[in-house]
């Protein structure tokens, strides 16, 4: 800010900043906006990204494409010396370049892995479409980034239920997430039209344009009772105070509030999905059963839970072996 605080000019400058428009001091003329139109040179990283976004649009999840695109745009703006990465030939990109950008563009292991995933996805597409011969991001081992979202414990579920009694939207949200394993974007659209003869059938948005997997699971008695005890909407189980379906972001924010009210700031909707998978695995669910419940298409996603469950059972059965032999 350049104007003196407390003056009308300062207030006007603040207002312009909030609106995202240029501030023009009194007596000065607005400066003409500089427009930079960059036409990517064919064969450059910029050109490859333009082609990737144009040709995969509508074929993969829009949210995923948007997230990848923003990451890849940052890659294009990265500079090797004085030259933008986007201006360089993509055929010359090597593993060492990918590693350098990974470490420079993002500060945490999880975010650095997303750089790798985005580049690998674009180059894998390029190889499949005969635009590239190699994928410089392939076979780069992902960095360990922890276990991601916090997995709810049984005690945390009980604590949430104590705060939000039966018949509340908050309790309905908890049980819809816990007893279906659905993601937030699917819970937001879930309604009675998805349940027939005691079976819930839905095609998750994340798989709609890829594997096309449809989730078909029985509605557990605990969930059925919660639905019957709760106020619901006509098209979706969960509705706002105005009787309208929640947006995905709106429902996510509401769940954040409900968790905070229960004294569980570490908990989230996705953590309930992980809790469900953990409970199922510890109760003996196989990889194939977890894939059917959660709509996963590969065992890469299930083995995390089944291996942990097996280790827990093996350790429980072997702990007596730590005791010294009694003579």
C-alpha positions in Angstrom: 0.0 0.0 0.0 1.3 3.5 -0.9 -1.3 5.9 0.5 -1.3 7.2 4.0 -3.5 5.1 6.4 -6.7 6.9 7.5 -7.0 9.0 4.4 -9.8 8.7 1.8 -7.1 7.8 -0.8 -5.9 4.9 1.4 -9.5 3.7 1.8 -9.9 3.8 -2.0 -6.6 1.9 -2.5 -7.8 -0.8 0.0 -11.1 -1.1 -1.9 -9.3 -1.6 -5.2 -7.1 -4.2 -3.7 -10.1 -6.1 -2.4 -11.8 -6.0 -5.8 -8.6 -7.0 -7.6 -8.5 -3.9 -9.8 -5.6 -1.5 -10.3 -5.5 1.6 -8.1 -5.1 4.9 -9.9 -4.0 7.8 -7.6 -5.9 11.1 -8.0 -4.6 13.2 -10.9 -3.0 10.2 -12.7 -4.2 8.5 -15.8 -4.7 4.7 -15.8 -1.8 2.9 -17.3 -2.6 0.7 -20.4 -2.7 -2.9 -19.5 0.1 -4.9 -21.1 -1.2 -8.0 -22.8 1.3 -10.8 -23.4 0.1 -13.4 -25.9 2.5 -16.3 -26.0 2.2 -18.6 -29.0 4.0 -21.8 -28.0 6.6 -23.1 -30.3 5.9 -26.5 -31.6 7.9 -29.1 -29.7 8.3 -27.0 -26.6 7.0 -27.9 -23.2 4.5 -25.0 -23.5 3.2 -26.6 -26.7 3.0 -30.0 -25.2 1.0 -28.7 -22.2 -1.4 -26.8 -24.6 -2.0 -30.0 -26.6 -2.4 -32.1 -23.5 -5.1 -29.8 -22.0 -6.9 -29.4 -25.3 -7.0 -33.1 -26.2 -7.8 -34.6 -22.8 -10.5 -32.1 -21.8 -13.7 -34.0 -21.2 -11.9 -37.3 -21.1 -10.7 -37.1 -17.5 -12.2 -35.6 -14.3 -12.3 -31.8 -14.7 -11.1 -31.2 -11.1 -8.1 -33.5 -11.7 -7.3 -31.9 -15.0 -7.4 -28.4 -13.4 -5.1 -29.5 -10.6 -2.6 -31.0 -13.0 -2.8 -28.0 -15.3 -1.9 -25.6 -12.5 1.0 -27.8 -11.5 2.3 -28.1 -15.1 2.0 -24.3 -15.6 4.3 -23.8 -12.7 6.7 -26.3 -14.3 6.6 -24.2 -17.5 7.5 -21.1 -15.5 10.4 -22.7 -13.8 13.8 -21.4 -15.0 16.9 -23.3 -15.9 19.3 -20.4 -15.7 17.6 -17.6 -17.6 15.4 -19.8 -19.8 11.9 -20.8 -19.0 11.3 -24.5 -18.9 8.2 -24.0 -21.1 10.3 -22.6 -23.9 12.6 -25.6 -24.0 12.1 -28.8 -26.2 10.1 -31.3 -24.2 12.1 -34.1 -26.0 15.2 -32.9 -24.1 13.7 -33.2 -20.6 15.6 -35.7 -18.5 15.1 -37.3 -15.2 17.6 -34.9 -13.6 15.5 -31.9 -14.8 12.3 -33.4 -13.3 14.1 -34.0 -9.9 15.4 -30.4 -9.9 11.9 -29.0 -10.5 10.3 -31.3 -8.0 12.6 -30.1 -5.2 12.4 -26.4 -6.2 8.7 -26.0 -7.0 7.1 -27.4 -3.8 8.3 -27.4 -0.2 6.8 -30.6 1.2 7.1 -34.3 0.2 3.4 -34.7 -0.6 3.4 -31.6 -2.9 6.6 -32.7 -4.5 5.1 -36.0 -5.4 2.2 -34.1 -7.1 4.8 -32.5 -9.4 6.0 -36.0 -10.4 2.5 -37.3 -10.9 1.5 -34.3 -13.1 4.6 -34.6 -15.3 4.3 -38.3 -15.5 0.6 -38.1 -16.6 1.4 -35.6 -19.3 4.3 -37.5 -20.7 2.6 -40.8 -20.5 -0.2 -39.3 -22.5 2.3 -38.0 -25.0 4.0 -41.4 -25.4 0.6 -43.0 -25.9 -0.2 -40.5 -28.6 3.2 -40.8 -30.4 4.2 -37.3 -29.4 7.1 -38.5 -27.2 9.3 -41.6 -27.0 10.1 -41.5 -23.3 8.6 -40.4 -20.0 11.3 -38.6 -18.0 9.1 -38.8 -14.8 8.5 -42.5 -14.9 10.1 -44.8 -12.3 10.9 -41.8 -10.0 10.2 -43.2 -6.6 7.7 -41.0 -4.7 8.8 -39.5 -1.5 7.4 -40.6 1.8 4.8 -38.0 2.8 3.2 -39.6 5.9 -0.2 -41.3 6.0 -2.0 -38.3 4.6 -5.4 -37.5 6.1 -5.9 -38.5 9.7 -7.7 -41.8 10.1 -10.6 -41.5 12.6 -10.4 -43.8 15.6 -13.5 -45.5 17.1 -13.2 -43.2 20.1 -13.3 -40.1 17.8 -16.4 -41.5 16.1 -18.1 -41.9 19.5 -17.0 -38.4 20.5 -18.6 -36.9 17.4 -21.8 -38.9 18.0 -22.0 -37.6 21.5 -21.9 -34.0 20.2 -24.2 -34.6 17.3 -27.2 -36.8 18.3 -29.4 -39.0 16.2 -31.7 -37.0 13.9 -29.2 -34.3 13.2 -27.7 -33.6 9.8 -24.2 -33.9 11.3 -25.0 -37.5 12.5 -26.4 -38.4 9.1 -23.2 -37.0 7.4 -21.0 -39.1 9.7 -22.9 -42.4 8.9 -23.2 -41.7 5.2 -19.4 -41.4 5.0 -18.5 -44.1 7.4 -20.9 -46.8 6.3 -20.6 -46.3 2.5 -16.9 -45.3 2.0 -18.0 -42.7 -0.5 -16.0 -39.6 -1.2 -17.3 -36.1 -0.4 -18.3 -35.3 -3.9 -20.5 -38.4 -4.1 -22.0 -37.9 -0.6 -23.1 -34.5 -1.8 -25.4 -36.0 -4.5 -26.4 -39.1 -2.7 -30.2 -39.6 -2.4 -33.0 -42.1 -2.2 -32.8 -42.6 -5.9 -29.5 -44.4 -5.3 -31.1 -47.0 -3.0 -33.3 -49.8 -4.2 -34.2 -53.0 -2.4 -31.7 -52.3 0.3 -28.8 -51.8 -2.1 -27.0 -48.5 -2.7 -25.8 -48.1 -6.3 -23.8 -45.2 -7.6 -21.0 -44.5 -10.1 -18.4 -42.4 -8.3 -17.5 -39.2 -10.1 -13.8 -40.0 -9.9 -14.3 -43.2 -12.0 -17.0 -41.9 -14.3 -14.7 -41.0 -17.1 -11.9 -43.5 -16.4 -12.6 -47.0 -15.2 -16.4 -46.6 -15.1 -16.6 -48.6 -11.9 -20.0 -48.7 -10.2 -20.3 -49.2 -6.5 -23.0 -51.5 -5.4 -23.2 -52.1 -1.6 -25.9 -53.1 0.8 -27.3 -50.4 3.1 -26.3 -51.5 6.6 -29.0 -51.5 9.3 -27.2 -48.8 11.3 -27.2 -46.5 8.2 -30.8 -47.2 7.3 -31.9 -46.3 10.8 -30.0 -43.0 10.7 -31.5 -42.1 7.4 -35.0 -42.9 8.8 -34.4 -40.8 11.9 -33.0 -37.8 10.0 -34.6 -35.0 8.0 -33.6 -35.4 4.4 -34.2 -33.6 1.1 -36.1 -34.8 -2.0 -33.1 -35.3 -4.3 -30.2 -35.6 -1.8 -30.1 -36.9 1.8 -28.2 -33.9 2.9 -29.6 -30.4 2.3 -28.8 -26.9 3.4 -30.9 -24.9 5.8 -32.7 -23.6 2.7 -33.7 -27.1 1.6 -31.2 -27.1 -1.3 -28.5 -29.7 -2.0 -25.1 -28.9 -0.8 -22.3 -28.1 -3.2 -19.2 -30.2 -2.6 -17.3 -27.3 -1.1 -20.3 -26.3 1.0 -20.7 -29.8 2.4 -16.9 -30.0 3.1 -17.0 -26.7 5.0 -20.1 -27.8 6.9 -18.4 -31.1 7.9 -15.3 -29.0 9.0 -17.6 -27.0 11.3 -19.3 -30.2 12.7 -15.9 -31.8 13.5 -14.7 -28.6 15.1 -17.8 -28.4 17.3 -17.1 -31.9 18.4 -13.5 -31.0 19.4 -12.0 -32.9 16.5 -10.1 -30.4 14.3 -7.8 -33.2 13.1 -10.7 -35.1 11.5 -12.2 -34.8 8.0 -14.5 -36.6 5.7 -11.7 -38.4 3.8 -10.4 -39.6 7.1 -13.7 -41.4 7.6 -13.2 -43.2 4.3 -9.8 -44.4 5.6 -11.3 -45.4 8.9 -13.9 -47.5 7.1 -11.2 -49.2 5.0 -9.1 -49.8 8.2 -12.0 -51.3 10.1 -13.0 -53.5 7.2 -9.4 -54.8 6.7 -9.0 -55.5 10.4 -12.3 -57.5 10.3 -10.8 -59.7 7.6 -11.8 -57.9 4.3 -9.7 -59.0 1.3 -8.2 -56.7 -1.3 -10.9 -57.7 -3.7 -13.6 -56.9 -1.1 -12.1 -53.5 -0.4 -12.0 -52.8 -4.1 -15.7 -53.6 -4.4 -16.7 -51.5 -1.4 -14.6 -48.4 -2.1 -14.7 -48.4 -5.9 -10.9 -48.9 -6.2 -9.6 -50.5 -9.4 -6.1 -51.7 -8.3 -4.6 -53.4 -5.3 -2.2 -50.5 -5.0 -4.9 -48.8 -3.1 -6.0 -51.7 -0.9 -2.8 -53.3 0.2 -2.0 -50.4 2.5 -4.9 -51.4 4.6 -4.7 -55.2 4.3 -1.0 -55.3 5.1 -1.4 -53.2 8.2 -4.3 -55.4 9.4 -2.2 -58.5 8.8 0.8 -57.0 10.7 -1.5 -56.1 13.6 -2.9 -59.6 13.9 0.5 -61.2 13.5 2.0 -59.0 16.2 -0.9 -59.7 18.5 -0.4 -63.4 18.1 3.3 -63.3 18.5 3.7 -61.0 21.5 3.8 -63.9 24.0 7.0 -64.9 22.4 8.7 -61.9 23.9 8.4 -63.4 27.4 11.5 -65.1 28.8 11.2 -68.8 29.0 10.1 -70.0 32.4 12.1 -72.9 33.8 
